[in-house]
C-alpha cells in the first residue's frame, strides 16, 4: 500500500528526508546547530540542493560541533571557499563561525540551545493542522525567534529561514494532515505532553 505523503518530496533523497527527519522533534544541540546552519545556507536555493551537499557540509564544518566551528581559522574558511561540495558564498561561510560563537553564548546562558529555542513554541510542537494549500513562509513564532537570534548576533536567520528551521526540527508539525507522518508525529507529541495522562484518566 502506497503511503500518502506531503506533496513536496519528489526525489529519493527528498522522500527519505521527509519520512525520517522533517518535522521530527530535535533536542540534540549539535543537530539543532546543523539545521540552523544548513537552513541559512539554503537562502536563495532549494532544500534539495542543500540535502545533496549535506555530507560535504558535515566534513567541511567538523560534523557541526559548535565548539570546533567557533575556532575555525581564516585559512580553514579560505579552504571552504574553494570547496565545490558546499555553497561557496563568502558571507554564508563566515556566518557559520560567527553563528557558532553566538550559539555557544546561548548555551552558556540557558544551559543548552535546546532549552532556549523550544521556548518559542512553549516547549512542545505546534500542530499546524494543514489540510491543503501552500505552507506558510513565516509565523508569529518565527518572527519572534528571528528577532531574538539577530539581537544575539546570529546571521542568516530571517523569519522565513527560522520557520524552515522550526519545521525541520519539529517545533511545528507542518505535514499535511493526510500525510502518514502527520499522524505519527501528532500521536508522539500528544503522548509526551504532561497533561496527557490526566486527559486519559478523564476519558
C-alpha positions as CSV (number, residue, x, y, z in Angstrom):
1,X,0.0,0.0,0.0
2,X,1.4,3.4,-1.0
3,X,2.0,5.8,1.8
4,X,0.3,9.2,1.5
5,X,2.9,12.0,1.8
6,X,3.1,15.7,1.6
7,X,3.3,16.9,-2.0
8,X,6.8,18.4,-1.9
9,X,9.2,15.3,-1.7
10,X,9.9,14.1,-5.2
11,X,13.4,12.5,-5.3
12,X,14.5,9.5,-3.3
13,X,16.6,11.8,-1.2
14,X,13.7,14.1,-0.5
15,X,11.4,11.2,0.4
16,X,13.9,9.7,2.8
17,X,14.4,13.1,4.5
18,X,10.6,13.7,4.7
19,X,9.9,10.2,6.1
20,X,12.7,10.1,8.7
21,X,13.7,13.6,9.6
22,X,11.5,16.5,8.6
23,X,9.2,17.5,11.5
24,X,10.7,15.1,14.0
25,X,11.3,16.9,17.3
26,X,15.1,17.5,17.8
27,X,16.6,18.2,21.2
28,X,20.2,17.5,20.5
29,X,22.2,20.7,20.4
30,X,24.6,19.5,17.7
31,X,21.8,18.6,15.4
32,X,20.0,21.9,16.1
33,X,23.2,23.7,15.2
34,X,23.5,21.7,12.0
35,X,20.0,22.6,10.9
36,X,20.4,26.2,11.8
37,X,23.5,26.4,9.5
38,X,22.0,24.4,6.7
39,X,18.8,26.4,6.6
40,X,20.9,29.6,6.4
41,X,22.9,28.1,3.6
42,X,19.7,27.3,1.7
43,X,18.8,31.0,1.4
44,X,18.1,31.7,-2.3
45,X,18.5,28.0,-3.1
46,X,16.4,24.8,-3.0
47,X,16.5,22.5,0.0
48,X,17.2,19.6,-2.4
49,X,20.5,21.3,-3.3
50,X,21.5,21.5,0.4
51,X,20.5,17.9,1.1
52,X,22.8,16.7,-1.7
53,X,25.6,18.8,-0.2
54,X,24.9,17.8,3.4
55,X,27.7,15.2,3.7
56,X,30.2,17.7,2.3
57,X,29.0,20.3,4.8
58,X,29.5,17.9,7.7
59,X,33.1,17.3,6.6
60,X,33.8,20.9,6.0
61,X,32.4,22.1,9.3
62,X,33.7,19.4,11.6
63,X,30.5,17.5,12.0
64,X,28.8,20.7,13.1
65,X,30.5,20.7,16.5
66,X,29.8,24.3,17.5
67,X,33.0,24.5,19.7
68,X,35.2,23.3,16.9
69,X,33.5,25.5,14.3
70,X,33.8,28.6,16.5
71,X,37.6,28.1,16.5
72,X,38.0,27.7,12.7
73,X,40.8,29.7,11.3
74,X,40.9,32.1,8.4
75,X,42.9,29.5,6.5
76,X,40.2,26.9,7.1
77,X,37.5,29.3,5.9
78,X,39.5,30.1,2.8
79,X,39.7,26.4,2.1
80,X,35.9,26.2,2.4
81,X,35.6,28.9,-0.2
82,X,37.4,26.6,-2.6
83,X,35.3,23.6,-1.7
84,X,32.9,22.7,-4.6
85,X,30.9,20.4,-2.3
86,X,29.3,23.3,-0.4
87,X,27.7,26.6,-1.3
88,X,30.7,28.9,-1.8
89,X,29.2,32.1,-0.6
90,X,31.7,34.1,1.5
91,X,29.1,35.7,3.8
92,X,27.3,32.4,4.5
93,X,30.6,30.6,5.2
94,X,31.8,33.4,7.5
95,X,28.4,33.4,9.3
96,X,28.9,29.7,10.2
97,X,31.7,30.7,12.5
98,X,30.1,33.8,14.0
99,X,26.8,31.8,14.5
100,X,28.8,29.0,16.3
101,X,30.1,31.6,18.7
102,X,26.7,33.1,19.3
103,X,25.4,29.5,19.7
104,X,27.9,28.9,22.5
105,X,26.8,32.1,24.2
106,X,23.2,30.9,24.2
107,X,24.3,27.5,25.6
108,X,26.2,29.3,28.4
109,X,23.2,31.5,29.2
110,X,20.4,28.9,29.0
111,X,22.3,25.6,29.7
112,X,21.5,24.4,26.2
113,X,20.4,25.8,22.8
114,X,17.5,23.3,23.0
115,X,16.1,24.9,26.2
116,X,16.4,28.3,24.6
117,X,14.9,27.6,21.2
118,X,12.0,25.4,22.2
119,X,10.6,28.2,24.5
120,X,9.4,29.9,21.4
121,X,6.7,27.2,21.0
122,X,6.1,26.7,24.6
123,X,8.3,23.6,24.8
124,X,6.0,21.4,22.6
125,X,5.5,21.1,18.8
126,X,2.8,23.3,17.4
127,X,0.2,21.5,15.3
128,X,-0.3,23.4,12.1
129,X,-3.3,21.1,11.1
130,X,-2.7,22.0,7.5
131,X,-5.1,20.2,5.2
132,X,-4.1,21.7,1.8
133,X,-2.7,24.8,0.2
134,X,0.7,26.4,0.4
135,X,2.9,26.1,3.6
136,X,3.3,29.5,5.2
137,X,6.6,31.2,4.8
138,X,6.7,32.7,8.3
139,X,4.6,32.9,11.5
140,X,4.5,35.0,14.7
141,X,6.7,32.5,16.4
142,X,9.3,32.5,13.6
143,X,9.2,36.4,13.6
144,X,10.0,36.3,17.4
145,X,12.8,33.8,17.0
146,X,14.3,35.6,14.2
147,X,14.3,38.9,16.0
148,X,15.9,37.4,19.1
149,X,18.5,35.5,17.2
150,X,19.5,38.7,15.4
151,X,19.7,40.5,18.7
152,X,22.1,37.8,19.9
153,X,24.4,38.3,16.9
154,X,23.2,35.4,14.6
155,X,23.2,36.0,10.8
156,X,21.2,34.4,8.0
157,X,18.3,34.0,10.5
158,X,15.4,35.9,8.8
159,X,11.9,34.8,9.7
160,X,11.5,32.6,6.6
161,X,14.7,30.8,7.4
162,X,13.7,30.5,11.0
163,X,10.3,29.0,10.1
164,X,12.0,26.4,7.8
165,X,14.3,25.6,10.7
166,X,11.3,25.2,13.0
167,X,9.6,22.9,10.5
168,X,12.8,20.8,10.1
169,X,13.4,20.3,13.8
170,X,9.8,19.5,14.7
171,X,9.0,22.7,16.5
172,X,5.9,22.7,14.3
173,X,4.2,19.7,12.7
174,X,3.6,21.1,9.2
175,X,3.0,17.8,7.5
176,X,-0.4,17.8,5.7
177,X,-3.0,16.1,7.9
178,X,-3.4,13.5,5.1
179,X,0.3,12.6,5.3
180,X,1.2,9.4,7.3
181,X,4.0,11.4,9.1
182,X,1.5,13.9,10.4
183,X,-0.4,11.2,12.3
184,X,2.8,9.6,13.7
185,X,4.2,12.9,15.0
186,X,0.9,14.1,16.4
187,X,0.4,10.9,18.4
188,X,4.0,11.1,19.7
189,X,3.7,14.8,20.7
190,X,0.4,14.2,22.5
191,X,1.9,11.3,24.5
192,X,4.7,13.5,25.7
193,X,2.6,16.3,27.0
194,X,2.4,16.4,30.8
195,X,-1.4,16.7,30.7
196,X,-1.8,13.6,28.5
197,X,-2.1,11.2,31.5
198,X,-4.6,13.5,33.1
199,X,-6.7,13.7,29.9
200,X,-6.6,9.9,29.6
201,X,-7.9,9.4,33.2
202,X,-10.8,11.8,32.4
203,X,-11.9,9.7,29.4
